[in-house]
Amino acid sequence: MTVIQAAPTAEAKRNKRPNRQASLIVQGADATGIVAAVTSVLSDHGANIVSLDQYSDDPHGGSFFQRTVFGLDGLQAALPAVRAELDTALVEKYGLTYTLRDMSVPKRMAIFASKSDHCLLDLLWRHRQGQLPVSIPIVISNHPDVAEEVRGFGIPFFHVPSMGADKSAAEAEHLKLLKDNVDFVVLARYMQILSGGFIERVGVPIINIHHSFLPAFIGAGPYAKAKERGVKLVGATAHYVTEDLDEGPIIEQDVVRVSHGDTAADLTRRGADVERAVLSRAVLWHAEDRVIRDGNHTIVFP
């Protein structure tokens, strides 16, 4: 008898990491000694720094940003003491802000989608392959078209209709489904505008993929407009959602070259490829704490 073992799940692959790691994100006014303060605290607790990236927009009175990943035996038990020392070394002394997160606990990502499924299915496939260090507790759509495909990945699907100008009932249902259940939301070509009230009440970052290299060709039918203009590049932009439509901090952008011989359908197909790549990179970077928001722009560490 031949026994065929099931392939390891994405969760199993993540759990095979040899030691537990944490990410430390620091930002605030630049000053001498910040890096030394961080490394001193981590060294005092026997942490091994795996990577450290920093950026200052002006070393003389500018803003400072740092991402540090470190490994530490007994991480979960040690985190309260590490936080206490960071409060003293960074907050009290330098007035900085920081976040400290156990990276072995994946962020919970909700996905909103509509009829167009290329970005949604790409994220689900990458997650199943262990390429995205997240959990996906829920997919929500204003259409039922993708329900069976989503459930085929073993992920709960909810159809919440959203029609007409008044979206309040749909958004109220969204908030019920998301409450205390997610760490961030991804709009995988969700073709609905979120109200400012919803963005504020949901209380977690929202990432959107825009089907153009912003700010060009905003609105419906971008590829038809691009064809009419005879463009030589089409692209996509992943950004955080704010009340100002398509004006949020940009995480990632990319383009692909096209020619006069490409039809609107060709541009749509090639644009979809770029959208998938850009959105998956943005999600990965956010999930790994590589993106720091600063006003209306971002610092993205490699």
C-alpha positions in Angstrom: 0.0 0.0 0.0 1.3 3.4 -0.9 0.7 6.2 1.5 0.6 9.7 0.0 1.2 12.3 2.6 -0.6 15.6 2.3 1.6 18.6 1.5 2.3 20.9 4.5 -0.1 23.7 4.9 0.9 27.3 4.9 0.4 27.4 8.7 2.7 24.4 9.1 5.4 26.0 7.0 5.3 29.1 9.1 5.5 27.1 12.3 8.7 25.4 11.1 10.7 28.6 11.7 13.7 27.6 13.9 13.2 30.4 16.5 10.6 33.1 17.2 11.2 36.5 15.8 9.8 39.9 16.6 9.7 43.2 14.7 10.4 46.5 16.3 9.3 49.7 14.4 10.6 53.0 15.7 9.8 56.5 14.4 10.0 60.1 15.5 12.4 63.0 15.6 15.9 62.1 14.7 18.6 62.4 17.4 22.0 61.0 18.2 22.0 57.7 20.1 18.7 56.1 19.0 20.2 53.1 17.2 22.5 52.5 20.2 19.5 52.7 22.6 17.6 50.1 20.5 20.5 47.7 20.2 21.4 48.1 23.9 17.9 47.1 25.1 17.9 44.1 22.8 21.4 43.0 23.8 20.5 43.2 27.5 17.8 40.6 26.8 20.0 38.3 24.8 18.3 39.0 21.5 20.0 38.3 18.2 19.4 41.0 15.7 18.5 39.5 12.3 18.1 42.7 10.3 18.2 46.4 11.0 17.2 49.1 8.5 16.9 52.8 9.2 16.2 56.0 7.4 16.3 59.7 8.3 14.8 62.3 6.0 17.2 64.9 7.5 19.9 63.9 10.0 19.8 67.5 11.4 16.4 67.7 13.0 14.5 65.5 10.6 12.4 62.4 11.1 13.8 59.0 11.9 12.5 55.6 11.0 13.8 52.1 11.9 12.8 48.5 11.4 14.6 45.9 13.4 13.9 42.1 13.3 15.4 40.1 16.2 15.2 36.5 17.5 14.9 35.7 21.2 14.4 32.5 23.1 11.3 32.6 25.2 10.1 35.6 23.2 6.5 35.7 24.3 7.4 35.7 28.0 10.2 38.3 27.5 8.1 40.9 25.5 6.6 42.7 28.5 10.1 43.3 30.0 11.5 44.4 26.6 8.6 46.8 26.2 9.2 48.3 29.6 12.8 49.0 28.8 11.9 50.4 25.4 9.4 52.8 27.1 12.3 54.2 29.1 15.0 54.1 26.4 12.9 55.4 23.5 9.7 57.1 24.6 10.8 58.8 27.8 14.3 59.8 26.6 13.7 60.6 23.0 9.9 61.1 22.7 9.7 58.3 20.0 6.9 56.0 19.2 7.4 52.3 18.6 5.5 49.0 17.9 6.8 45.6 18.9 5.2 42.5 17.5 5.7 38.8 17.7 6.1 37.8 14.0 5.2 34.2 14.7 1.6 35.4 15.1 0.4 36.2 11.6 -1.7 39.3 11.0 -5.3 38.6 10.2 -6.3 39.9 6.7 -9.8 40.3 5.5 -10.4 40.6 1.7 -13.1 42.6 0.0 -13.8 41.7 -3.6 -16.4 42.2 -6.4 -16.9 40.3 -9.6 -13.3 40.7 -10.9 -11.4 37.9 -9.2 -7.8 38.0 -10.5 -6.4 39.8 -7.4 -8.5 37.9 -5.0 -7.5 34.5 -6.3 -3.9 35.4 -6.5 -3.8 36.4 -2.8 -5.6 33.2 -1.9 -3.2 31.1 -3.9 -0.1 32.8 -2.5 -1.5 32.3 1.0 -2.0 28.6 0.4 1.5 28.3 -0.9 2.9 29.9 2.3 4.1 33.0 0.4 2.0 35.5 2.5 2.6 35.3 6.3 -1.1 36.1 7.2 -4.2 34.3 8.1 -7.4 35.0 6.2 -10.5 34.7 8.4 -13.0 36.1 5.9 -13.7 37.2 2.4 -16.5 39.6 1.8 -18.0 40.4 -1.6 -20.9 42.5 -2.9 -21.5 39.8 -5.5 -21.9 36.0 -5.0 -19.9 35.1 -8.1 -16.7 34.1 -6.4 -18.2 32.2 -3.4 -17.4 28.7 -4.5 -13.8 29.5 -5.5 -13.2 31.2 -2.2 -14.7 28.3 -0.2 -12.5 25.9 -2.2 -9.6 27.5 -0.4 -11.3 26.7 2.9 -11.9 30.3 3.7 -15.3 31.6 4.9 -17.2 33.7 2.3 -19.9 36.3 3.0 -22.1 38.0 0.4 -23.1 41.4 1.5 -25.0 43.3 -1.2 -24.1 47.0 -1.6 -26.4 48.8 -4.0 -27.5 52.4 -4.5 -26.1 55.5 -3.0 -26.8 54.6 0.6 -24.2 52.1 1.7 -24.9 52.4 5.4 -26.7 49.0 5.8 -23.9 47.1 4.0 -21.2 48.9 6.0 -22.9 48.1 9.2 -22.9 44.4 8.3 -19.2 44.7 7.3 -18.4 46.2 10.7 -20.2 43.3 12.5 -18.2 40.7 10.5 -14.8 42.5 11.0 -15.2 43.5 14.6 -12.2 42.1 16.7 -11.6 39.7 13.8 -8.9 41.3 11.6 -5.7 43.4 11.7 -6.0 44.8 8.2 -8.3 44.8 5.2 -7.4 44.4 1.5 -9.6 45.7 -1.3 -8.9 43.2 -4.1 -10.7 45.2 -6.8 -13.7 45.9 -4.6 -15.6 48.2 -6.8 -17.3 50.2 -4.0 -16.4 53.5 -2.4 -16.0 53.3 1.4 -17.4 56.1 3.5 -15.3 58.1 5.8 -17.3 56.9 8.7 -16.6 53.2 7.8 -12.8 53.9 7.4 -12.7 55.5 10.8 -14.9 52.9 12.6 -13.2 49.8 11.2 -10.0 50.9 13.0 -7.4 49.0 11.0 -5.4 49.8 7.9 -7.1 49.3 4.5 -5.0 48.6 1.4 -6.4 49.2 -2.1 -5.2 48.2 -5.5 -5.9 50.9 -8.1 -6.0 49.9 -11.8 -3.6 52.6 -13.0 -0.4 54.3 -12.2 -1.9 57.1 -10.1 -3.0 59.8 -10.7 -3.6 59.1 -14.4 -7.0 57.8 -15.7 -8.9 57.9 -12.5 -12.4 56.6 -12.7 -14.3 54.0 -14.8 -12.8 52.4 -17.9 -9.2 53.3 -17.4 -7.8 50.9 -20.0 -10.2 52.2 -22.7 -9.1 55.8 -21.8 -5.5 54.7 -21.9 -6.1 53.2 -25.4 -7.6 56.4 -26.6 -4.6 58.4 -25.4 -2.2 56.0 -27.0 -0.2 55.3 -23.8 3.0 53.4 -23.9 2.9 52.3 -20.2 0.1 50.9 -18.1 0.5 50.3 -14.4 -1.1 49.8 -11.0 -0.8 51.4 -7.6 -1.3 49.9 -4.1 -2.1 52.4 -1.4 -3.6 52.8 2.0 -7.2 54.0 1.9 -8.1 57.4 3.3 -11.3 59.6 3.1 -9.7 61.3 0.1 -10.5 58.9 -2.8 -7.4 57.3 -4.3 -5.2 59.8 -2.5 -3.8 57.7 0.4 -0.2 56.9 1.1 1.3 54.8 -1.8 2.9 51.5 -0.9 4.0 50.1 -4.3 3.6 50.9 -8.0 4.7 49.2 -11.2 4.3 49.5 -14.9 4.5 47.4 -18.1 5.3 48.7 -21.6 2.6 48.5 -24.2 2.5 49.4 -27.9 0.1 51.0 -30.4 -0.8 47.4 -31.5 -2.3 46.4 -28.2 -6.0 46.4 -28.0 -8.0 47.6 -24.9 -8.5 43.9 -24.1 -4.7 43.4 -24.3 -4.2 46.4 -21.9 -6.7 44.9 -19.5 -5.0 41.6 -19.5 -1.5 43.0 -19.0 -2.8 45.5 -16.5 -4.3 42.6 -14.4 -0.9 41.0 -14.3 0.6 44.2 -12.9 -2.2 44.6 -10.4 -1.7 41.1 -9.0 2.1 41.6 -8.6 1.8 45.1 -7.1 -1.0 44.1 -4.6 0.8 40.9 -3.5 4.0 42.8 -2.8 2.1 45.5 -0.8 0.3 42.9 1.3 3.6 41.0 2.0 5.4 44.2 3.0 2.6 45.3 5.2 2.3 41.8 6.8 6.1 41.9 7.5 6.0 45.4 9.1 8.1 46.8 6.3 5.9 49.8 5.6 5.9 52.8 7.9 3.3 55.5 7.3 4.4 59.1 7.7 1.7 61.6 6.9 0.6 61.0 3.3 3.6 59.0 2.2 5.4 55.8 3.3 8.8 54.5 4.1 9.2 50.9 2.7 12.2 49.0 3.9 13.4 46.2 1.7 
